[in-house]
Amino acid sequence: MKIIILGAGQVGTSVAENLVSEANDITMVDVDPKRLALLQDRLDLRTVVGNASHPSVLVSAGAHDADMILAVTEHDETNLVACKLAATLFNTPTKIARIRSTEYLEHPEIFSTENFCVDFAICPEQILTEYIEKLIEFPEALQVLDFASGEVSLVAVRALQGGLLVGQQLQELRKHVPNVDTRVAAIFRKDRPIIPEGDTVIEAEDEVFFIAATEDIRTVMRELRRMDEPVKHVMIAGGGKIGRRLGGTLEKDYQVRIIERNYQACERLAGELSNALVLHGDSTDETLLEDENIAEMDMFCALTNDDENNIMSALLAKRMGAHKVIALINRGAYVDLVQSSGIDIAISPAQVTIGSLLAYVRHGDVAAVHSLRRGAAEALELVAHGDAKSSNVVGRRIDEIKLPKGATIGAIVRGLAKSDGWLGESLNNESGQSANASKGAVKVVIAHHDTVIESGDHVILFVINRKMIREVEKLFQVNVGFL
């Protein structure tokens, strides 16, 4: 696939790193020649220096025969204009724009073919906000990911000594929760993947990924570890785009405090938020944290634009008694370093966002992609099409499907209505309802060896190595004769 990425920032760079390794023809456009030179030194891609909203620059980038434009610069207006030009001048099939301003997102008609011709609009800040919100809702989890319009969840937890399943075989899980169907999709032990079998024994400190119907998550989690008390008090360091969004989302259900060092930003936050307490100060100030009872905080979220500040404030908050701390880390090299340093969860914004973009780059009918373990693994939601003659998966039992070693089918969702095609569904569905209108018709089937896949099923797979992705995609593609 020939893809043009507009903007070599964190999002654009992360996308390029993922796509280059999958035999795509990538061209990167940015106004900063030094940034492009660094990318070209380590990645196999073309670069073009220039403004992404100028037709001549798009021509130089090869827009006349591009399959996809990913407009992910830091400026919404540049991204919108680039998509419009790609549609009008080059008839580019797929156009994705990064949109940060809620002013645009609140009016989805702006993205229609009559206006800016954006096929899919993504808002990294909104994606991150929803991601962190899930971690606050399930404080025991390391990662909580939704599939099939929220019908199914994939959850990563750390198995702790005292959990009912620690020291026991996986096949015991069904005995402990006889009324709940679930499946362990993968286990990571000391950063090494273990393919789960019935006789696999869970050890303390294992990172266990399990999949279940969303309504059953808490029941399964109780078997793997002791449950924490529900979160009530949340402190947020940083009142920028993410901190403001998260504060506005949480203030209805939690007691929220936001620390912001810029006084004007504090005034704006205080005017926008109704229940959250906004504090002017430095989140690395030990006296301020002590005065604000940091030891009573169930969750501390360091969400400023400065990695070092986030790391230091999260470590300080943890040392002073905060129950759980989350730090937003932009530099990928830092994420692995701080994950085991006392910070409970280090979040890479690029890795959280990348899955939303990959869903539109993957071959076949891919409904969702989530990056796992900081990009080392992936979870995919693919839609099965065809029949027993034209498909390698439809009409077959799971134990008859030739999956690559390390790929696991975790669950199947049957009867799901077709999505509206927008990446940020929650931003474009004013009613707040799921795209699936006929809720009662949906059936969640946890995968077992004798489960048969039907046409139209949403199949959720866990892949421990991204190198297997292309092989999995080929498996789900129908024969040409069917089309």
C-alpha positions in Angstrom: 0.0 0.0 0.0 1.3 3.5 -0.9 0.8 5.8 2.1 1.7 9.4 2.6 2.1 10.5 6.2 1.8 14.3 6.8 3.5 15.3 10.0 6.6 13.7 11.5 5.7 14.3 15.1 5.1 11.6 17.7 2.0 10.2 16.1 3.4 10.3 12.5 6.7 8.8 13.5 5.0 6.0 15.5 2.7 5.2 12.5 5.7 5.2 10.2 7.7 2.8 12.4 4.8 0.4 12.4 3.9 0.5 8.7 7.4 0.4 7.3 8.0 -3.0 8.8 5.0 -4.3 6.9 6.2 -3.8 3.4 4.3 -0.5 2.8 5.6 2.3 0.5 5.8 5.2 2.9 6.4 8.9 2.2 6.8 11.3 5.1 6.1 15.0 4.8 7.2 17.7 7.3 8.4 21.3 7.4 11.4 20.3 9.6 14.3 18.8 7.4 16.3 17.8 10.5 13.4 15.7 11.8 13.0 14.0 8.4 16.7 13.3 8.1 16.7 11.5 11.4 13.8 9.4 10.3 15.3 8.6 7.0 18.5 7.4 8.7 16.7 4.6 10.6 13.6 3.8 8.5 13.2 2.7 4.9 11.0 5.6 3.6 10.9 8.6 1.4 10.8 12.2 2.8 9.6 15.5 1.4 10.2 18.8 3.1 7.3 21.3 2.8 3.9 22.4 4.0 1.4 19.5 3.9 -1.4 21.7 2.8 0.4 22.9 -0.4 -0.6 21.1 -3.6 2.9 21.1 -5.0 4.2 19.4 -1.8 1.5 16.7 -2.1 2.5 16.2 -5.8 6.2 15.8 -4.8 5.1 13.2 -2.2 3.3 11.1 -4.9 -0.3 11.9 -4.1 -1.4 11.2 -7.6 -1.3 7.5 -7.0 -1.4 7.2 -3.2 -3.8 4.8 -1.6 -4.0 6.7 1.7 -3.3 10.1 3.2 -2.6 10.2 7.0 -2.8 13.9 7.9 -1.4 14.0 11.5 0.3 17.3 11.7 -0.1 19.3 14.9 -2.5 21.8 13.1 -6.1 20.8 12.5 -6.5 23.3 9.7 -3.5 21.9 7.8 -4.9 18.3 8.2 -8.4 19.3 7.0 -7.0 21.2 3.9 -4.7 18.4 3.0 -7.6 15.9 3.0 -9.7 18.2 0.9 -6.9 18.6 -1.6 -6.2 14.9 -1.7 -9.9 14.3 -2.6 -10.3 17.1 -5.1 -7.0 17.0 -6.9 -5.9 13.4 -6.6 -9.0 11.4 -5.8 -7.1 9.6 -2.9 -9.2 6.6 -1.8 -8.7 7.0 2.0 -8.1 10.2 3.9 -7.5 10.2 7.7 -7.1 13.5 9.7 -6.0 14.1 13.2 -8.3 16.6 14.9 -7.6 18.0 18.3 -10.1 20.9 18.6 -13.5 20.0 20.1 -14.9 22.9 18.0 -14.5 20.7 14.9 -15.3 17.4 16.6 -18.7 18.7 17.8 -19.7 19.2 14.2 -19.0 16.0 12.3 -20.7 17.4 9.1 -17.4 19.3 8.6 -15.8 16.0 7.6 -18.3 15.0 5.0 -17.6 14.6 1.3 -19.4 17.9 0.7 -16.9 19.7 2.9 -13.4 18.6 3.9 -13.7 15.0 2.6 -12.3 13.3 5.7 -13.1 9.6 5.7 -11.9 9.1 9.3 -11.2 11.7 12.0 -9.1 10.7 15.0 -8.5 12.7 18.2 -5.5 11.3 20.1 -6.4 13.3 23.2 -9.9 11.7 23.3 -8.5 8.2 22.7 -6.0 8.7 25.6 -8.7 10.1 27.9 -11.0 7.1 27.3 -8.0 4.8 27.8 -7.1 6.3 31.2 -10.7 6.4 32.2 -10.8 2.6 31.8 -7.8 2.2 34.0 -9.4 4.3 36.7 -12.6 2.3 36.4 -10.6 -1.0 36.8 -7.6 0.0 39.0 -6.3 -3.5 39.2 -5.8 -3.6 35.4 -2.6 -2.8 33.5 -4.6 -2.4 30.3 -8.3 -2.5 29.4 -9.3 -2.6 25.7 -12.8 -2.7 24.2 -13.8 -4.7 21.1 -17.1 -5.1 19.1 -18.6 -1.8 20.2 -17.9 -2.5 23.8 -19.4 -6.0 23.9 -16.0 -7.7 24.7 -13.0 -6.6 26.7 -9.4 -7.7 26.7 -7.8 -7.0 30.1 -4.2 -7.3 31.3 -3.6 -7.9 35.0 -0.6 -8.6 37.2 -1.2 -12.0 38.9 -0.4 -11.4 42.6 0.4 -13.8 45.4 -2.9 -14.6 47.1 -4.9 -14.7 43.9 -7.1 -17.9 43.6 -5.5 -19.0 40.4 -1.8 -18.4 41.2 0.0 -21.7 41.4 -2.9 -23.5 39.6 -3.5 -24.7 36.1 -5.5 -22.5 33.7 -8.1 -25.3 33.3 -9.1 -24.6 37.0 -10.5 -21.2 35.9 -13.7 -22.8 34.7 -14.2 -24.5 38.1 -13.8 -21.2 40.0 -16.1 -19.2 37.7 -18.5 -21.9 36.4 -21.1 -19.3 35.2 -18.7 -17.1 33.3 -17.0 -18.0 30.1 -13.6 -16.5 29.6 -10.2 -17.3 28.0 -6.7 -16.4 28.8 -5.3 -15.1 25.5 -1.6 -14.8 26.5 0.8 -14.8 29.5 4.0 -12.7 29.7 6.5 -13.9 32.3 9.5 -11.8 32.8 8.8 -10.1 29.4 8.7 -13.5 27.6 5.4 -14.7 26.0 3.9 -18.0 27.0 1.3 -19.7 24.9 -1.5 -20.6 27.3 -2.6 -24.2 27.4 -4.9 -26.0 29.8 -2.0 -27.2 32.0 -0.2 -23.9 32.0 0.4 -22.8 35.6 0.0 -19.1 36.5 2.8 -17.7 38.6 2.9 -14.6 40.8 3.9 -11.5 38.8 2.8 -13.0 35.5 1.1 -10.5 33.2 -2.1 -12.2 32.2 -4.3 -11.2 29.3 -7.8 -12.5 29.4 -10.8 -11.9 27.3 -14.4 -12.0 28.4 -17.8 -10.3 27.8 -17.4 -6.8 29.3 -20.1 -7.4 31.9 -18.0 -10.4 33.3 -14.7 -8.6 33.6 -14.8 -8.0 37.4 -15.8 -11.6 38.1 -12.8 -13.0 36.3 -10.4 -10.4 37.8 -11.3 -11.6 41.3 -9.9 -15.0 40.4 -6.5 -13.6 39.3 -5.8 -11.2 42.1 -7.1 -9.4 45.1 -9.5 -6.6 44.1 -8.6 -3.0 45.0 -11.0 -0.6 46.6 -13.0 1.4 44.0 -11.3 4.7 43.1 -12.9 7.7 44.7 -10.1 10.4 44.9 -8.2 11.3 41.7 -5.4 13.9 41.4 -4.3 15.0 37.9 -1.0 16.8 37.3 -1.4 19.0 34.2 -4.4 20.8 32.9 -3.6 20.6 29.2 -5.8 19.0 26.6 -5.7 15.6 28.1 -5.9 16.7 31.8 -8.8 19.0 31.0 -10.7 16.3 29.1 -10.1 13.7 31.8 -11.1 16.1 34.6 -14.3 17.0 32.8 -15.1 13.3 32.3 -14.3 12.2 35.9 -15.7 15.0 37.9 -19.2 13.6 37.8 -18.3 10.4 39.5 -15.1 11.1 41.4 -13.5 13.7 43.6 -11.0 15.3 41.3 -8.1 17.7 41.9 -6.1 19.2 39.0 -2.6 20.8 39.5 -1.6 23.3 36.8 1.4 25.5 37.0 0.1 28.1 34.5 -2.1 30.6 36.3 -4.1 31.6 33.1 -4.7 28.0 32.4 -5.9 27.5 35.9 -8.5 30.3 35.5 -9.8 28.7 32.3 -10.0 25.3 33.9 -11.9 26.6 36.9 -14.4 28.3 34.5 -14.9 25.1 32.4 -15.1 22.5 35.2 -17.9 22.6 37.8 -17.0 20.0 40.4 -13.2 19.5 40.1 -10.9 21.5 42.4 -8.2 23.4 40.3 -4.9 24.1 42.1 -2.2 26.5 40.9 1.2 25.0 41.6 3.9 22.6 40.6 3.1 18.9 40.8 6.7 18.1 41.9 6.3 20.4 44.9 6.4 18.0 47.9 4.8 20.6 50.2 1.9 21.2 47.8 1.2 17.4 47.5 1.3 17.0 51.3 -1.0 19.9 51.8 -3.5 18.4 49.3 -3.4 15.0 51.1 -1.6 13.0 48.4 -1.7 10.0 50.7 -5.5 9.8 50.4 -5.4 9.7 46.6 -6.5 6.5 45.0 -5.1 7.5 41.7 -2.5 10.0 40.6 -2.2 10.8 36.9 0.8 12.8 35.7 -0.4 14.1 32.3 1.8 17.2 31.6 3.7 17.7 28.3 7.0 17.2 30.1 8.2 13.5 30.4 10.7 14.3 33.2 8.0 16.2 35.2 5.6 13.3 34.8 8.1 10.8 35.9 9.3 12.8 38.9 5.8 13.8 40.1 4.5 10.2 39.8 7.4 8.8 41.7 7.0 11.5 44.4 3.3 10.9 44.7 3.9 7.1 45.0 6.5 7.6 47.7 4.2 10.0 49.6 1.4 7.4 49.7 -0.7 7.6 46.5 -2.2 4.2 46.0 -1.6 4.0 42.3 0.2 6.3 39.9 0.0 6.7 36.1 2.6 8.7 34.0 2.2 9.8 30.4 5.6 9.2 28.7 6.1 10.5 25.2 9.7 9.2 24.7 9.4 5.4 23.9 12.8 4.7 25.5 11.6 6.0 28.8 8.5 3.8 29.0 10.2 0.5 29.6 12.7 2.1 32.0 10.1 3.6 34.4 7.5 0.8 34.2 9.3 -1.1 37.0 10.6 1.9 38.9 7.7 2.5 41.2 5.3 3.9 38.6 2.4 1.5 38.2 1.6 2.3 34.6 3.6 4.2 32.1 1.5 5.2 29.1 2.9 5.9 25.6 0.5 8.2 23.8 1.7 7.1 20.4 1.2 3.4 21.2 -2.3 4.0 22.5 -3.2 6.0 19.4 -1.5 3.8 16.8 -4.1 1.0 17.0 -6.9 3.4 15.9 -4.9 4.2 12.7 -3.7 0.7 12.0 -7.3 -0.5 11.7 -7.6 1.4 8.4 -4.2 0.3 7.1 -4.6 -3.5 7.7 -5.6 -5.7 4.8 -9.0 -7.3 4.9 -12.0 -6.1 7.0 -10.4 -5.0 10.2 -12.8 -3.4 12.7 -10.2 -2.6 15.5 -6.5 -2.9 16.3 -4.9 -2.4 19.7 -1.2 -2.2 20.4 -0.1 -4.3 23.4 3.0 -4.3 25.5 4.3 -1.1 24.0 4.0 -2.3 20.4 5.4 -5.8 20.8 2.1 -7.5 20.4 -1.3 -6.7 18.9 -5.0 -7.6 19.4 -7.1 -7.4 16.3 -10.8 -7.6 15.6 -11.4 -9.0 12.1 -14.7 -9.6 10.3 -15.0 -13.0 8.7 -16.6 -13.1 5.2 -17.4 -15.6 2.5 -18.3 -19.3 2.9 -16.6 -22.6 3.5 -15.4 -22.7 -0.2 -14.1 -19.1 -0.4 -12.8 -18.6 3.1 -10.1 -20.2 5.2 -12.0 -19.6 8.4 -15.7 -19.5 7.7 -17.4 -22.8 8.4 -14.4 -24.2 10.2 -13.8 -25.2 13.8 -11.1 -23.2 15.5 -8.8 -26.2 15.8 -9.1 -26.6 12.0 -7.8 -23.1 11.3 -4.1 -22.9 10.5 -3.2 -20.0 12.7 0.5 -19.0 12.9 2.2 -20.1 16.1 1.6 -17.5 18.7 -1.7 -16.2 17.4 -4.8 -17.0 19.5 -8.5 -16.6 18.8 -10.0 -15.3 22.0 -13.6 -14.5 21.3 -16.3 -14.2 18.6 -19.1 -11.6 18.5 -22.0 -12.7 16.4 -24.9 -10.5 15.2 -23.1 -7.1 15.5 -24.5 -4.4 13.4 -22.2 -2.7 10.9 -20.2 0.2 12.3 -20.9 3.7 11.0 -17.3 3.9 9.7 -16.1 6.6 12.0 -13.0 5.9 14.0 -14.1 8.0 17.0 -17.6 6.7 17.2 -18.3 8.4 20.6 -17.4 11.7 19.0 -19.8 11.3 16.1 -22.8 9.6 17.7 -24.8 12.3 19.3 -27.2 9.9 21.0 -24.3 8.2 22.8 -25.7 4.8 21.8 -23.7 2.0 20.3 -23.7 1.7 16.5 -25.3 -1.7 17.1 -29.0 -0.9 17.1 -30.2 -4.4 17.9 -28.5 -5.0 21.2 -30.5 -8.1 22.0 -29.3 -9.9 18.9 -25.6 -9.7 19.8 -24.0 -12.9 21.1 -20.5 -13.1 22.7 -18.9 -16.5 22.1 -15.6 -17.2 24.0 -13.5 -19.3 21.6 -12.9 -23.0 22.3 -11.4 -25.7 20.0 -14.8 -26.7 18.7 -16.2 -23.2 18.1 -17.3 -22.8 14.4 -16.8 -19.4 12.8 -19.7 -18.0 10.7 -19.8 -15.4 8.0 -20.1 -11.9 9.6 -18.6 -12.9 12.9 -16.2 -10.4 14.5 -13.2 -12.5 15.5 -10.9 -11.2 18.2 -7.3 -12.4 18.0 -4.3 -12.0 20.2 -0.9 -12.0 18.3 2.2 -12.1 20.5 4.5 -11.0 17.6 3.6 -8.3 15.1 5.5 -10.1 12.4 2.6 -12.6 12.2 0.1 -9.9 11.3 0.3 -10.2 7.6 -0.1 -14.0 7.8 -3.2 -13.6 9.9 -4.7 -11.0 7.5 -4.2 -13.4 4.6 -6.0 -16.1 6.5 -9.1 -13.9 6.7 -9.2 -12.7 3.1 -11.7 -14.3 0.8 -10.8 -15.9 -2.5 -11.2 -13.7 -5.6 -13.9 -16.0 -6.9 -16.2 -15.0 -4.0 -16.1 -11.3 -4.9 
